[in-house]
Amino acid sequence: MRRVTELLGGCAGLLLAAGVHGQSCDTVLNTGSLDLTQGGVSCADTGITTANFFAKSYDLSVLLPGEDFELSCIEFGATNGNTTALEATITVYVDTDGGDPRAPGVDMEAIGTTTLELAGASGNVLLQASFDPPLCLGAGGTYVVEMGIPQATDGFASIAGNVGPDNQTFIRADDCGLNEYVSYASIGFDTQFWAQQLIGEAGCDGVVCDCYTGSDCFVPHEEPGCDDPICSATVCSFDQFCCDVTWDDSCSALAEAYCGVSGFPCDFPTATSTETEPCGQDTNGGCNMDVPAFESISVGDVVAGTYFADETAEVRDTDWYEFTIEERSIVTWTVWSRVAVDNFIINDQCDDLLAIVAVGSGECPNVNTACLEAGTYRAFVAPVVDGNLPCDLPEFPEYVASLEAEPVDGCPGFDECAGGTESITPNSGLELTAGGISCAAGGITTENTWAVTIDLATGTTGGSDVSVSCVEFGVNNGGSAVPASVQLWIDTDGGDPVQPGVDLELIGTRETVAVTGVNLQRASFDPPICVPADSQLVVSLSMEPSTDGFATFGGNNLPSSSGTFILSDSCGLATFTNLIDIGFPDINWVVDVEADLECGGGSDCTGDFNGDGVVDGADFGFILAAWGPCPGCPEDLDGNGTVNGADVGLLLAVWGPCP
């Protein structure tokens, strides 16, 4: 099969499968990757998508110069969070002016249409639409593939794709005022691309071809070797006949058994010790064993180990190493592997008391860093593969891991907090199981701010001032540490946050750092921040641009009483935008506020409502939050039962450091 890929720095994806197929299509037109790593952006109303159309263009003068192309199938990514199926329409157009698509009837003339079902409650899936008879796309033309998705009833439906690079993705949605197509990049989503490819034959003969695009490693064929060099080398290490003579039934059977692993190159460091567990056995399976057993490891060790996976038996080898540190330290657990891994640092408990302290990130190496108090912990590693990972497969079942620790006086990003009697969170659980959404360029995040709202008029905090001493917040950072700040605001109109200076009054800031890995970090406020009774509290996290990775909030997919909001000028988000409204309805930032009811102690200084020894803008925020009738409120400085301009004048009169 000829695979035509426009050179944009990406690589064409393969839909791997096994089986015997008839006369195959000979050409695939692809401008990017078929990896499905994210959903798309759609027009939506309170998280339920309206009618949306998506488009992607193909210039045959670039992809297939001088040749016609007969289109039999289109493979594309889609997602449907609606509980019921939706019927999508796939239409192919010729672009009459050869530029960016605008709209049908303007510069787009339809040449073929088909429909297919988007199954309900499906995640990101790769689908295939077929045309019989096939469509003949004339040489040198520009063609547009469009998918129309009708209005959902109770969920979010969109395209699915990845961060690119790729040709532009376009959206059209009347309900959002987009009467003609605009590119994702032009509305702030320059790392959102629709995964898609065209399958067919060069030249037009009117005959539909078989659109199977999988590897020929799983299909017997006369020529020696197969189209996947990793699979070919693996099979031929067992039977050289497959690479010297012909790829027969035995060769394809070996491919079925040993080629389910998607790996990558990785140079291993020199190990200082070897795992005691032989591959295929389970002697250090930790909390996964009936009688938990752990292999000891010391700081400074570099261990060479093995793991395996048996898909049929539903077995995955997990290796647990136990270590102890005598003082507070920054611990780094690094794994070099040729397959993806789960890399965890875990506490010294099992069952319900088990807690994952930190999660690693990266491929080769996968690095996990955590600041830990003195004590005993477990370092965990296990392969993440789709299929089998047999012990006799060359290289892939092997790994090398190192444990390092550097004593520190304090943990950056993990303040020591006095805590409080109240744990106030919008989340239904504090597990960190999902990475967040960030504005990024080339996979490196720019500046971003995220926010959640907490209504203090509800629950145990209703009717009481609240003294905030600590905020725990989720961070997911795949690069180096990034300077950050946690800020507390009062939302003066009680609705969704819009923008600082518009409806948000700052009452507290704590500078911090977003550390590497997946962590629930802590920011302390000393002295505590006093939040007036029944306020709408907004907690925000701002990160500076990363230098080498993707840094975002840490969250989960559990229900939350607050939306998660994002603000980033780099992506054109000049005001806080709910992630629900830009295509991410199920990702919530994890935030937990530790506080006490009432603001005891306080300050004897008039107007110093937060007790920090200074009358300043933070105290002015208290005035605004209490504005209006408020008998007995401390913000009612003249005692007339109403907080108004007279109280502002009294506050300005004592502005500055308290005497």
C-alpha positions, 0 to 999 in steps of 0.5 A: 500500500502506498501511504502518502503523508504530507510532511508536517512533522507528524507520522501517519497512524496505522489501524492495527488488526489481524485477519485475511483481506481481499484486494486492498486499497493501494493509497492512503492520504494522511496529513497527520497522526491517527492517535486519539489523545483528546476530544474536540471543541464544539459549540455547546449550551451548559455542556450539551452540544448544539448542531456542529459541523467540522471540516478538514481539507486535502490538496491533491496537487500536494498529496498526489501530484498529477493523479486522480484519487478514488476515495472508498473510505474515510477513517476519522476520530469522534466522541459522543458523551450523549447517552443515546446514539447520534446520526452523523453525516459525512460529506465530501466537497470540492473546494471551488477556490482552493483556499480555506473552506467557508460554507456549502454553496459559497465555495464548497460543492458536494460530491458525495454523502453518507451517514453513520451512527455515533454510539452513545456514551462512547469515548474517543473512537476511530470510525470508518465511513464508506462510499460505494460506489467510490468517489473520484477526486480529480487530479490537482483539486482541493477537497473538503471532508465534513462531518455534521453532528446534530444537537445532543440531548444530554451530552457532549459530542465532537470530533476526536484527535490529537495535538498535531501537527496536522492540517487545520481543523475547521468548525461551523456552528450557527448557534455560536454565531459561526455561520461560515467555517473558522479554524480552531487556531483562529479561535484559540485552539492551535493544538487541536486537530481532527484525526482523519485519513482518506483510503482508496486508489490512485486512478479511478476505475469505479471499483470499491477497494478493501479499506483495511489499513492494518499491518501486513505482519498479521497476514501471510504473504509471499514476500519475506518480512513485513511492514513493521520493522519492530515486529519483523525483527521480533518474528525473525528472531524466532524464525529467520525463514520469515525474513529470508524466504517468505512470510507464511502462516507460521510467521503471521502466527508469531506476529499475533503472539509477539507483536501486540507491543508498541514500543520506542527506543530507550538507552538504559544506564548501567545497573548496580543490581538485578531484580530477584524476581525471575520474569514470569514469576510473582515474588515482589507483587506487593499489595496485589498478592494475597500475602504482600511481598516487597523487594528491598531497595536503597537510595542510590540503587540502580536495578535491572528488572523484567516484567510481562503481560498475558492478555488471555490470562489477564495478568500483568506483572507489577514490581514493588520495591520498598525503601526507607528515608531517615529524613525529609527528602526529595525522592526521585524514582526513574524508570528506563523502559522500551514500553510505556509504564505505570510509575508510582511512589506509594505509602507503606499501606495496602487495601483501603489505606493505600495511597499513591503519593506521586505519579511519574511522567515521560517515556524514556526515562519516566521520572517521578519526583516527590518530597517525602517526610521520613518514613517507609514507602514503595516504588512501583513499576508495571508495563502498560501494553495493549496485548501480550508482553511475553518474557521471551520477547527481545528487549521489551520486557526489560527495564532499569530503575533508579532511586535517588533522594536529596535531604531538604529542610522544606518541600517546594510546593508543599507548605506545612499547613496548620489545617482547620476544622473545615475541609471545604471542596467542590469535588466529590473526591480528591483522587488525581486521575485526569490531567487538565487542559492548558493553552500550549504551543508545540506541546509546551504550555504557555501561561495559564490560570484555572479557577473553581468557585465555592459557595460559602453560604451553603453547608457548615460554613453558611452564616459564618466568616471563614478563616482560610489557612491552607489550600490543597490543589492538584498539579499535573506537570510533565516538565520541569518545575514551573513558578506558580501562585495560588490566589483567593478571590471574592466574586462580587456578583456571585456568578461564574468568575469573569476576570480580575478587576471585573467581578473578582476582588483579590484577598490573598496570594501565595507564591509557589511552584508546580513541581514535576509529576502528578501531586496534590500540593499545598499552599499555606496562608499565614496569617489566615485569610478571613473570608466574609460570611456567605461569600462566593469564594474563588480559588485560582492557580496561575502557572508561568510558561513551561520551558520543556513540558506540559504543565496543567492542573491535576483533576479527575472525572468525578462530579463537582459542584463547580465548573473548572474555568480557564483563562489564558491570553495566549489562546485568546481566553481573556476572561474565565471560560468554563471547560464545559463550554469548550469541549471538556465537560468531564474534567474537574480541577481538584481543590480542598480548602482547609479553614476554621469557622469565624475569624478569631483573634484578628487585628485591633487595627480598624479596617484590617479585616483579614488581620495581616497588619495592613489596611490595603486592597484585600480589606477593600475586597471585604467592604465590597463583599459586604456591600449593602444592608449588613447590621453588625458586620465588621465592615460597617465601620460607622455602625449604621447597619449598611456598608456603603461609601461612608465606610469606604471613606473611613477605610481610606482614612486608615489606609496603610500599615497598622500602628 
